[in-house]
Amino acid sequence: MNTSSKTTGKIDTKVLLSTLWIVVMINMLKADIFSLNIPGAAEEVARTAASTGASIPQLMLVGAVMGNLSIAMIILSRVLKYGINRWVNIVVGIVTIAYIWVGAASYPHYIFIAAVETLCLLLIVWFAWKWRNAEDQP
């Protein structure tokens, strides 16, 4: 009796997108946690707030929204219907890449984590762009 099973199908696109969003979210959290241990990080946030004309709470709100957007995409990638799912992943992926690099810090750990996040987000955009609905195929 052969008890080993071999999977021959490809990964469901919804699962793949959701998994990539998990990687992005975890890396966002890691970048923030690591950055908390850098002396002067709070002062840098204050300087950023002053230079942009935004208050620190406003900057934190933007960070919270973007962080929660990646969390929401984990679920939305699995539950949205094909057409909207595809476009939401493309748009939110591009917006998240912009967010990562507009607020980029020059610390080596941040650049590395931002590169990993960007790679995952580019994969999200690519897989969503190339995604074809199985029901539309002959």
C-alpha positions in Angstrom: 0.0 0.0 0.0 1.4 3.4 -1.0 0.8 5.8 1.8 2.7 8.7 0.3 0.7 11.2 -1.7 2.2 13.5 -4.3 0.6 16.8 -4.9 0.5 17.7 -8.6 -1.5 20.9 -8.6 -0.2 24.4 -8.2 -0.8 26.5 -5.1 -4.1 28.3 -5.1 -3.5 31.9 -5.9 -5.6 33.1 -3.0 -3.5 31.1 -0.5 -0.3 32.3 -2.2 -1.2 35.9 -2.0 -2.4 35.6 1.6 0.8 33.9 2.6 2.9 36.6 1.0 0.9 39.2 2.9 1.7 37.3 6.1 5.5 37.6 5.3 5.1 41.3 4.6 3.2 41.9 7.9 5.7 40.0 10.0 8.6 41.9 8.4 6.9 45.2 9.1 6.5 44.3 12.7 10.2 43.2 12.9 11.4 46.4 11.4 9.5 48.4 13.9 10.5 46.3 16.9 14.2 46.4 15.9 14.0 50.2 15.3 12.7 50.7 18.9 16.1 49.6 20.1 18.0 52.3 18.2 19.1 55.2 20.4 17.5 58.4 19.2 14.7 56.7 17.2 12.0 58.7 19.1 13.8 61.9 18.3 14.0 61.0 14.6 10.2 60.5 14.6 9.9 63.9 16.1 12.2 65.4 13.4 10.1 63.7 10.7 6.9 65.0 12.2 8.4 68.6 12.3 9.7 68.4 8.7 6.4 67.0 7.3 4.1 69.3 9.3 2.4 66.3 10.7 2.1 65.6 14.4 3.6 62.4 15.9 0.1 61.0 16.5 -0.8 61.6 12.8 2.4 59.8 11.8 1.5 56.9 14.1 -2.0 56.8 12.7 -0.6 56.4 9.1 1.7 53.6 10.4 -1.3 51.9 12.1 -3.4 52.2 9.0 -0.7 50.7 6.7 0.1 48.0 9.2 -3.6 47.0 9.5 -4.0 47.2 5.7 -1.4 44.4 5.4 -3.2 42.4 8.1 -6.6 42.9 6.3 -5.0 41.7 3.1 -4.2 38.4 4.7 -7.9 37.8 5.1 -9.2 39.7 2.0 -6.9 37.8 -0.3 -8.7 34.6 0.7 -12.3 35.8 0.8 -12.7 38.4 -2.0 -14.0 37.3 -5.4 -11.6 37.0 -8.2 -11.9 40.4 -10.0 -11.8 42.6 -7.0 -9.3 40.4 -5.2 -6.9 40.7 -8.1 -7.1 44.6 -8.3 -7.1 45.1 -4.6 -3.8 43.1 -4.3 -2.2 45.0 -7.1 -3.2 48.5 -5.8 -2.5 47.8 -2.1 0.8 46.1 -3.0 2.0 49.2 -4.9 0.7 51.6 -2.2 2.6 49.5 0.4 5.8 49.6 -1.6 5.6 53.4 -1.7 4.9 53.6 2.0 7.9 51.4 2.8 10.3 53.5 0.8 8.9 57.0 1.4 9.4 56.4 5.1 12.6 54.4 4.8 15.3 54.7 7.4 19.0 54.3 6.5 19.7 51.6 9.1 21.1 48.4 7.6 18.4 46.2 9.3 15.6 48.4 7.9 17.0 48.4 4.3 17.3 44.6 4.4 13.8 44.1 5.8 12.4 46.7 3.3 14.1 44.8 0.5 12.4 41.5 1.6 9.0 43.3 2.0 9.4 44.8 -1.5 10.3 41.5 -3.0 7.2 39.9 -1.5 5.0 42.8 -2.6 6.4 42.7 -6.1 5.5 39.0 -6.1 2.0 39.8 -4.9 1.6 42.4 -7.7 3.1 39.9 -10.2 0.9 36.9 -9.2 -2.2 39.1 -9.0 -1.5 40.6 -12.4 -0.9 37.2 -14.0 -3.8 35.6 -12.2 -6.5 34.2 -14.5 -9.9 33.0 -13.2 -10.1 29.3 -13.6 -13.9 29.6 -14.3 -13.1 31.8 -17.4 -10.7 29.3 -18.9 -12.0 26.9 -21.6 
